[in-house]
């Protein structure tokens, strides 16, 4: 399995439910992988795998909420759709607070299930694009010298070349040279683009 493939990971202890969900989602064109318990899923899942988790909340052994917490502790931001035959307000609140995308009661309505899966996979795609953009930004920032980083940080505060020069004890001309090299290395064409690159949420090193 590659990171570019999105899979619906079904964690459900009832074999009949697993099979029916797998059949439904397969007919709709989704790739699925089923697990009988949370422990089995947690044992094999890798952060590079894309997709979402369709999770029964009450199972023998590790519960759905416990699996959510285990994923959170591992910094695995896999979108989760919860399903259960024992839904109540406190359970709904707990799962949503833990990051679940949606909460479905059994027997699960096929239309609602597909809609929830579509939303979850969209969230996954967005998160992975953001992670890739952040990693690419970090790689560019890592090639800057210490002095170039100092100049860059002062640029984004709005200081002029003369003010930066005075702060760092260098000439305005040297600041201009550093600025050119910074924009070249970060592949930005102008100062507004540089500021956006540095202060944008995806560009935080």
Secondary structure, DSSP 8 states (H G I E B T S, - for coil): --TTSEEEEEE-S-HHHHHHHHHHHHHTT-EEEEESSHHHHHHH--TT-EEEEEEES--SSS-HHHHHHHHHHTT---EEEEEESS--HHHHHHHHHTTEEEEEESS--HHHHHHHHHHHHHHHHHHHHHHHHHHHHHHHHTTS-HHHHHHHHHHTTT--HHHHHHHHTS-HHHHHHHHHHHHHHHT--SHHHHHHHHHSGGG--
